[in-house]
Amino acid sequence: MIHTHTSGRFPAGFIFYTLFTFASMVCASTYSGGSGSADDPYRIATAEDLIALGQTPDDYDRCFVLTANIDLAAYTFTTAVIAEDIDSSISGYQGVSFAGFFDGGGQTISNLTINTLTDSDPANDGNSNLGLFGWIGTEGQVRNLTIENAAITCTSYYLGGLCGKNEGIIDHCHINVHISGGKIVGGLCGSNGGTIQYSHAIGSISGNQKVGGLVGENEGGRIDTCGVTGTVQGGDSSQYLGGLCGKCIYWGSPVRYSEIIDCFSQVSVTGGNNSDYLGGLCGSTISTISGCYATGSVTGGDSSEYLGGLCGENIGTIATCYAIGHVTGGEGSNCIGGLCGANQYEFNCGIDNCYASGQVSGGDNPGGLCGRNNARICNSFWDIESSGQGTSAGGYSKTTAELRRETTFVGWNNGAWTLDEDRDYPHLAWENKPGNMIDFVYPRSYAGDGVSRPFEIATASDLLSLSRRPEDWDKSVTLVGDIDMSGIEDFWPIGHFMGRLDGAGHAIRNLTIDGGLIGSFSHLGFIGRLASSGLIENIRMENVTIVSTDESHYLGGLCGFNNRGTIRYCSATGSIIGGDLSGSLGGLVGWNDGMRTYTAGNILNCSSAASITGGENSGLLGGLCGFNGGYISNCYATGSVTGGNDADYLGGVCGFNDWYSLIGPTATFFAPDGHIANCYSTGRISGGTDSEYLGGLCGCSNWPNYITNCFWDIQTSKQRYSYGGTGLMTEDMKRPSTFLNAGWDFRESDGDPADWHMSSNNYPRMVWEFESPFDSGDGTQTNPYRISTAAQLMAIGTDPYLLDRHYILTADIDMGASILGRAVIAPDTIGYSSSFEGAEFTGGFDGNGHRIINLTINPRLDNEPSNDDNSFLCLIGSVGIGGIVKNVILDHAEIGDNIYILYSKYCATLCGINQGTIQNCHATGRVNGGEGVGGLICDNRGGIVSNCSAAVTVKGTGSFGTGGLCSGSVRGVLTNCSATGSVTGGLNSRHVGGLCGVVILGSVENCYATGSVTCGNNSSYIGGLCGESFDDSRIQNCYSSGSVNVGQGSQNFGGLCGGDNGTISGCFWDMETSGQQTSAGGVGKTTAEMKMLSTFTNAGWDFVGENINGTEDMWRMCADGIDHPRLAWEFSQDGDLNCPDGVAMEDLVYLAGRWMAGMLETAGAADGNGDERVDLADFGIVASNWMRE
């Protein structure tokens, strides 16, 4: 609607007639000429032409050129002149957008007035999309136009001197305007979703939401090389006020990100009480601002938030910008900064290469550069003198002189800046100010190129150089030595690391970062912020101190904020200290970000022993990580976590474990974000009065089910509750089975590297923290750990990580007078039990022919009452599947107690349970126990035992299983073994044998026993070789000669075996020496017959010197009438390979005949060392015993 201005001399009828006639003339003619094509555009020369254009939507896709200045002083409009919204009562634009080409031709339109409040029609009050153009469509272009003295008054939205909304191109346009409106108000354009370039606005703009000197809202549009001068004002509770743009957002599908490039604002921005998001250039941005500056003041009333000299709130990227205006907040205001009120987090936002020099005052905790920082700030500064602020939530504090010196601006050598050194602050190159291009590069003190050869950091100076060279932060870096940072007080965090940093196991020691000293209270750590592409590994931060002021955020011993990067194999010790209202403090990482973009920050295989301290009203404090929205796996924390009064969310590993929501087509659902697996904590957790959400492991988790297989120590933490995890007593936290049963990986042999190790009576620790106590080796099969002392032997202990490694003895080991209370290797961890509850040995142990002497295990005498009822007493508690023990000699072993014999079960010299392979092992000594007692092994449970012997006195008082070699063999194999010690069972004993107490579903071949077997009254299943064989067991080519003695009421006893439900073949017992004429299996012979070779060869036994029964040469008897048969290896291990007895030419000839044999069948007795090969090692045995009789 148009109102003309008259003097009142003409009657209403005349005015109506004149307008009617004018409209008829417009319809009858075509503007002031032209055809509307690109080559012959319509000519707009008068106000009437302009109004006619607005009233002819059919021409909105044509071309126009302004051929004369136009004065619109005679008119007052209530809608846009062109492309008006024809029905403001309906939501959204109801009209035809301008899609043509409008060339201002360098001409001026002056005195445009739009006022919806002064006419007599109240319906006009809500008119929107107001300006010269209501809506410029995606195909529309307006160029080379100047608008002078424009005025718009309205309470509605989408208001701009040139257009209400632009989706096309505005180029080289300029306006001087006054606007008083409601929402989305801009001096040139209310909303921009297209391109505005090389344009300028001067004026005073007021509104209450999304108000800017040039554009109210930039919705996925581009503003390039534009400027604005004047004022922007909002009342109480106004939002998004900016000198150039009120709010800058992304828009559409696919998403279009807004850009503001190479622009300036010389606008003072003022908001009333409770006003939010005020900025000298932009109120709030979620997109990109680069190459811009703002000089105007920014003022908010009481209780205002997000006030910044350049931008009130940044959720995007601000790069290569500066602000010099004063920023002032009223009483109770927050987030006030010289450049940015708050640098928030969203994807990969940040502030790079910027500075601020304006005074900052008012409100609570203002910052010289930034009032609040949750994101990246790199290589940016503020003037500590002119701002009046000594601290900032990010950025570097500098004096005025320093900010006028080129060496301050490391990393600014990108051609964007100039500096008139010592006279002025830096300016953008496009300003063409006096000065030279900044091209300073901080000297690189370290070697390497960061690509083909990593940068090599060797000294504290190198580390300082790296911290000042942002251009190196996306490269590969490695430490080549430990670095001591003592005495360095002004170290700045490496702001935004995007590359790979490998500590190579080295330590950075005594690093201090003092937020108060360097003027920053956010993103403090050795690495301030780690990018999603960043990797930090193998670094130990030792005695690090991170301390900051009140309202400090994102503090960590290694990293302040992990923006979805990866941290692995790292540790921290020291202290992390924040003041009142501090948050996100962690021993290793302050904030570990989450999976909002389907990637997560990873903290893997790390530890922290740093103490965490927050002041009053602090929150998100964790021993490892303050806040977790990512993935934490195989980590632990032992440091204390302490909050002041009213502190919330404190946890041993994590203060808060997060989730996030996803909005689907029909509903909103929640998906897990933070995940913590296989972690534990032990540190004390404490808060002051009225503190809430304190947890032993985690203070609070919105998704507790995503904390899996985690534990905390109830006693040391003083916390019985946690959001997730399992609380245990200290004793249970030091028991390997706790973690093995939860699936923690202690084994190298399971196909992937182990994560954990666990030394005796300690909590688990990282494998990479393991310090080898052994002489040499790496524990692999080809390079086993070398053991030469008792301490090294005992170091294997209960550590599940060491229980699948490989070892070799390099010397005899005398255990001395030490009395142990449990097995040396792989002990049981429960105590008096029939089932083994410890971690099994599944590695390789090669005694290498050396002796372990005086091993003494007696829980009753070790001065530790908790061990009194321990079971599985032996060198190795349990050998698991895949474990190999060979060439071990145990001399003078003393196992168990003579008096309290009943209380220990499963006692033996070498092994409690065998599911692996034991070969060429031998023992002498004594074993006392209750059930399951054997001279060498307790229970051969599916294992293979070969070429072994026991000359051990065995005494068992339990009701089940006692044997000279083993208490029992279940599905196992015993071959080429002997037992010569006496075996004694108590009253009511069951299954007692000179070699084995019982055989179940197993086999015993080529074995013998010569020791006496004695049991008390009412015993059963007693035999010189085996107590009982049943369930398809097989005993073949074995004999016994020891006496068998039983008490009254005993039954099922015999010279060879007390009971047989299996198969016994080719076996004998000496009826005279045993005192037994009967047996459940086997053939009884006289002593003379037992000393005749034919007795055994006729039964198919394979002897040295005969080939009819085989070539393996298992047995040896050189002459009749001298002795019972012996196993051939008993002679060959001393070089005596062949008859007659003694080492002479016959043995050398035998060795030559089997030379280089590689199988048992062909090696025969020539294999002196039991490795199933005949080679130089066996020749050496013969040579070293040459001519021995």
Secondary structure as GFF3:
##gff-version 3
##sequence-region A 1 1189
A	DSSP	beta_strand	2	4	.	.	.	ID=ss1
A	DSSP	alpha_helix	12	28	.	.	.	ID=ss2
A	DSSP	beta_strand	42	44	.	.	.	ID=ss3
A	DSSP	alpha_helix	47	54	.	.	.	ID=ss4
A	DSSP	three_ten_helix	57	59	.	.	.	ID=ss5
A	DSSP	beta_strand	63	66	.	.	.	ID=ss6
A	DSSP	beta_strand	70	71	.	.	.	ID=ss7
A	DSSP	beta_strand	75	77	.	.	.	ID=ss8
A	DSSP	beta_strand	101	103	.	.	.	ID=ss9
A	DSSP	beta_strand	108	110	.	.	.	ID=ss10
A	DSSP	beta_strand	113	115	.	.	.	ID=ss11
A	DSSP	three_ten_helix	122	126	.	.	.	ID=ss12
A	DSSP	beta_strand	133	136	.	.	.	ID=ss13
A	DSSP	beta_strand	141	143	.	.	.	ID=ss14
A	DSSP	beta_strand	146	153	.	.	.	ID=ss15
A	DSSP	beta_strand	157	160	.	.	.	ID=ss16
A	DSSP	beta_strand	163	166	.	.	.	ID=ss17
A	DSSP	beta_strand	169	171	.	.	.	ID=ss18
A	DSSP	beta_strand	174	180	.	.	.	ID=ss19
A	DSSP	beta_strand	183	186	.	.	.	ID=ss20
A	DSSP	beta_strand	189	192	.	.	.	ID=ss21
A	DSSP	beta_strand	195	197	.	.	.	ID=ss22
A	DSSP	beta_strand	200	212	.	.	.	ID=ss23
A	DSSP	beta_strand	215	219	.	.	.	ID=ss24
A	DSSP	beta_strand	222	224	.	.	.	ID=ss25
A	DSSP	beta_strand	227	242	.	.	.	ID=ss26
A	DSSP	beta_strand	245	249	.	.	.	ID=ss27
A	DSSP	beta_strand	259	261	.	.	.	ID=ss28
A	DSSP	beta_strand	264	270	.	.	.	ID=ss29
A	DSSP	beta_strand	276	279	.	.	.	ID=ss30
A	DSSP	beta_strand	282	285	.	.	.	ID=ss31
A	DSSP	beta_strand	288	290	.	.	.	ID=ss32
A	DSSP	beta_strand	293	294	.	.	.	ID=ss33
A	DSSP	beta_strand	298	299	.	.	.	ID=ss34
A	DSSP	beta_strand	305	308	.	.	.	ID=ss35
A	DSSP	beta_strand	311	314	.	.	.	ID=ss36
A	DSSP	beta_strand	317	319	.	.	.	ID=ss37
A	DSSP	beta_strand	322	323	.	.	.	ID=ss38
A	DSSP	beta_strand	327	328	.	.	.	ID=ss39
A	DSSP	beta_strand	334	337	.	.	.	ID=ss40
A	DSSP	beta_strand	340	343	.	.	.	ID=ss41
A	DSSP	beta_strand	350	352	.	.	.	ID=ss42
A	DSSP	beta_strand	355	356	.	.	.	ID=ss43
A	DSSP	beta_strand	360	361	.	.	.	ID=ss44
A	DSSP	beta_strand	370	373	.	.	.	ID=ss45
A	DSSP	beta_strand	376	378	.	.	.	ID=ss46
A	DSSP	beta_strand	381	383	.	.	.	ID=ss47
A	DSSP	beta_strand	396	398	.	.	.	ID=ss48
A	DSSP	three_ten_helix	402	404	.	.	.	ID=ss49
A	DSSP	three_ten_helix	406	408	.	.	.	ID=ss50
A	DSSP	beta_strand	417	419	.	.	.	ID=ss51
A	DSSP	beta_strand	427	428	.	.	.	ID=ss52
A	DSSP	three_ten_helix	429	431	.	.	.	ID=ss53
A	DSSP	beta_strand	436	437	.	.	.	ID=ss54
A	DSSP	beta_strand	455	457	.	.	.	ID=ss55
A	DSSP	alpha_helix	460	467	.	.	.	ID=ss56
A	DSSP	three_ten_helix	470	472	.	.	.	ID=ss57
A	DSSP	beta_strand	476	479	.	.	.	ID=ss58
A	DSSP	beta_strand	483	484	.	.	.	ID=ss59
A	DSSP	beta_strand	500	502	.	.	.	ID=ss60
A	DSSP	beta_strand	507	509	.	.	.	ID=ss61
A	DSSP	beta_strand	512	514	.	.	.	ID=ss62
A	DSSP	alpha_helix	515	518	.	.	.	ID=ss63
A	DSSP	beta_strand	522	524	.	.	.	ID=ss64
A	DSSP	beta_strand	527	530	.	.	.	ID=ss65
A	DSSP	beta_strand	535	537	.	.	.	ID=ss66
A	DSSP	beta_strand	540	547	.	.	.	ID=ss67
A	DSSP	beta_strand	553	556	.	.	.	ID=ss68
A	DSSP	beta_strand	559	562	.	.	.	ID=ss69
A	DSSP	beta_strand	566	568	.	.	.	ID=ss70
A	DSSP	beta_strand	571	577	.	.	.	ID=ss71
A	DSSP	beta_strand	583	586	.	.	.	ID=ss72
A	DSSP	beta_strand	589	592	.	.	.	ID=ss73
A	DSSP	beta_strand	602	604	.	.	.	ID=ss74
A	DSSP	beta_strand	607	608	.	.	.	ID=ss75
A	DSSP	beta_strand	611	613	.	.	.	ID=ss76
A	DSSP	beta_strand	619	622	.	.	.	ID=ss77
A	DSSP	beta_strand	625	628	.	.	.	ID=ss78
A	DSSP	beta_strand	631	633	.	.	.	ID=ss79
A	DSSP	beta_strand	636	637	.	.	.	ID=ss80
A	DSSP	beta_strand	641	642	.	.	.	ID=ss81
A	DSSP	beta_strand	648	651	.	.	.	ID=ss82
A	DSSP	beta_strand	654	657	.	.	.	ID=ss83
A	DSSP	beta_strand	659	663	.	.	.	ID=ss84
A	DSSP	beta_strand	668	672	.	.	.	ID=ss85
A	DSSP	beta_strand	675	677	.	.	.	ID=ss86
A	DSSP	beta_strand	680	681	.	.	.	ID=ss87
A	DSSP	beta_strand	685	686	.	.	.	ID=ss88
A	DSSP	beta_strand	692	695	.	.	.	ID=ss89
A	DSSP	beta_strand	698	701	.	.	.	ID=ss90
A	DSSP	three_ten_helix	704	706	.	.	.	ID=ss91
A	DSSP	beta_strand	707	708	.	.	.	ID=ss92
A	DSSP	beta_strand	711	713	.	.	.	ID=ss93
A	DSSP	alpha_helix	714	717	.	.	.	ID=ss94
A	DSSP	beta_strand	726	728	.	.	.	ID=ss95
A	DSSP	alpha_helix	730	733	.	.	.	ID=ss96
A	DSSP	alpha_helix	736	740	.	.	.	ID=ss97
A	DSSP	beta_strand	756	757	.	.	.	ID=ss98
A	DSSP	beta_strand	765	766	.	.	.	ID=ss99
A	DSSP	three_ten_helix	767	769	.	.	.	ID=ss100
A	DSSP	beta_strand	785	787	.	.	.	ID=ss101
A	DSSP	alpha_helix	790	796	.	.	.	ID=ss102
A	DSSP	three_ten_helix	802	804	.	.	.	ID=ss103
A	DSSP	beta_strand	806	809	.	.	.	ID=ss104
A	DSSP	beta_strand	813	814	.	.	.	ID=ss105
A	DSSP	beta_strand	844	846	.	.	.	ID=ss106
A	DSSP	beta_strand	851	853	.	.	.	ID=ss107
A	DSSP	beta_strand	856	857	.	.	.	ID=ss108
A	DSSP	three_ten_helix	859	861	.	.	.	ID=ss109
A	DSSP	three_ten_helix	865	867	.	.	.	ID=ss110
A	DSSP	beta_strand	876	879	.	.	.	ID=ss111
A	DSSP	beta_strand	884	886	.	.	.	ID=ss112
A	DSSP	beta_strand	889	895	.	.	.	ID=ss113
A	DSSP	three_ten_helix	901	903	.	.	.	ID=ss114
A	DSSP	beta_strand	911	914	.	.	.	ID=ss115
A	DSSP	beta_strand	917	919	.	.	.	ID=ss116
A	DSSP	beta_strand	922	929	.	.	.	ID=ss117
A	DSSP	beta_strand	933	934	.	.	.	ID=ss118
A	DSSP	beta_strand	937	941	.	.	.	ID=ss119
A	DSSP	beta_strand	944	946	.	.	.	ID=ss120
A	DSSP	beta_strand	949	956	.	.	.	ID=ss121
A	DSSP	beta_strand	962	963	.	.	.	ID=ss122
A	DSSP	beta_strand	966	970	.	.	.	ID=ss123
A	DSSP	beta_strand	973	975	.	.	.	ID=ss124
A	DSSP	beta_strand	978	979	.	.	.	ID=ss125
A	DSSP	beta_strand	983	985	.	.	.	ID=ss126
A	DSSP	beta_strand	990	993	.	.	.	ID=ss127
A	DSSP	beta_strand	996	1000	.	.	.	ID=ss128
A	DSSP	beta_strand	1003	1005	.	.	.	ID=ss129
A	DSSP	beta_strand	1008	1009	.	.	.	ID=ss130
A	DSSP	beta_strand	1013	1014	.	.	.	ID=ss131
A	DSSP	beta_strand	1020	1023	.	.	.	ID=ss132
A	DSSP	beta_strand	1026	1030	.	.	.	ID=ss133
A	DSSP	beta_strand	1034	1036	.	.	.	ID=ss134
A	DSSP	beta_strand	1039	1040	.	.	.	ID=ss135
A	DSSP	beta_strand	1044	1045	.	.	.	ID=ss136
A	DSSP	beta_strand	1051	1054	.	.	.	ID=ss137
A	DSSP	beta_strand	1057	1060	.	.	.	ID=ss138
A	DSSP	beta_strand	1063	1065	.	.	.	ID=ss139
A	DSSP	beta_strand	1068	1070	.	.	.	ID=ss140
A	DSSP	alpha_helix	1071	1074	.	.	.	ID=ss141
A	DSSP	beta_strand	1083	1085	.	.	.	ID=ss142
A	DSSP	alpha_helix	1087	1090	.	.	.	ID=ss143
A	DSSP	alpha_helix	1093	1097	.	.	.	ID=ss144
A	DSSP	beta_strand	1115	1116	.	.	.	ID=ss145
A	DSSP	beta_strand	1126	1127	.	.	.	ID=ss146
A	DSSP	alpha_helix	1128	1132	.	.	.	ID=ss147
A	DSSP	alpha_helix	1145	1153	.	.	.	ID=ss148
A	DSSP	alpha_helix	1160	1163	.	.	.	ID=ss149
A	DSSP	three_ten_helix	1164	1166	.	.	.	ID=ss150
A	DSSP	alpha_helix	1176	1184	.	.	.	ID=ss151
###
